[in-house]
Amino acid sequence: MAQLHNLDEIANIDEEVIGNNSRGEYIKKAIEDERCIVAYDKNLIVGFLLFDTHFFDCSFISLIIVRPTERRKGYATALIEYFIGISPTRKIFSSTNKSNKRMQEVFKVNGFIESGFIENLDERDPEIIYYRSK
């Protein structure tokens, strides 16, 4: 689990990917609530996963981010596998935009199946819901 002293490093990864620091408080709260898992390569954080258990009393992976320079090395899979192992619920959900083909592939490779769509979150880019059982 991430610690508060990891916040700046995690927030920097997020900012590198999305181009701003708008999720800083969200990430901080997840760390404080012990809902942030990190992946390391040596002593460097290369990715992180945020989750909660308030999605219809099921686990929900709300965010998986891997440094762009470290992608396609198995870190997202490692984060997902670790989370599945510690998930307090049998059912695990997540989502990604229809336009995010890379993340769709990550979910499929890790045994998730499509479970529906949500329209109108991002204009003209539906959210695909994914599901996996423990």
C-alpha positions, -999 to +999 in steps of 0.1 A: +000+000+000+011+035-007+021+058+022+016+096+024+053+101+017+047+086-017+020+112-026+042+135-046+057+107-067+023+092-074+007+126-082+036+133-106+029+101-125-008+110-127+000+145-139+025+132-165-003+110-179-033+134-178-015+167-181-027+183-149-028+178-111-066+178-107-067+145-089-042+153-062-067+154-033-084+123-046-051+104-046-042+117-012-076+105+002-071+071-013-036+068+003-050+079+037-078+053+034-054+025+023-070+022-011-038+029-032-015+002-043+018+009-059+042-010-083+079-005-079+109-011-101+139-010-077+130+021-055+110+040-081+072+039-082+062+030-118+025+027-114-005+027-090-040+015-086-068+031-067-099+011-056-130+013-034-157-011-023-187+012-026-199+000-061-230-019-051-210-034-023-184-047-048-148-038-054-142-012-081-108-004-095-112+033-101-078+041-116-047+023-129-019+045-141+016+033-153+044+057-162+044+060-200+080+049-201+072+018-182+042+005-201+039-029-217+062-044-190+035-061-169+030-035-142-007-030-148-012-067-147+008-070-115-013-043-098-045-060-109-034-094-098-023-081-064-056-063-059-076-094-069-057-113-043-066-088-015-100-077-027-125-079+002-153-088-023-157-116-047-169-094-075-145-068-090-155-041-115-136-014-134-142+007-164-125+026-193-135+048-222-144+031-255-116+051-270-090+036-246-081+005-266-049-002-246-068-004-213-095-026-228-068-050-238-053-050-203-087-059-189-093-087-214-058-102-208-065-101-171-098-121-173-123-092-172-154-093-194-175-065-206-205-059-184-222-029-199-218+007-210-225+041-195-233+069-219-229+107-212-199+107-189-175+119-216-192+133-246-192+108-275-169+084-256-190+058-237-176+042-206-172+004-208-178-014-175-157-045-169-163-074-145-142-102-130-149-127-102-123-137-077 
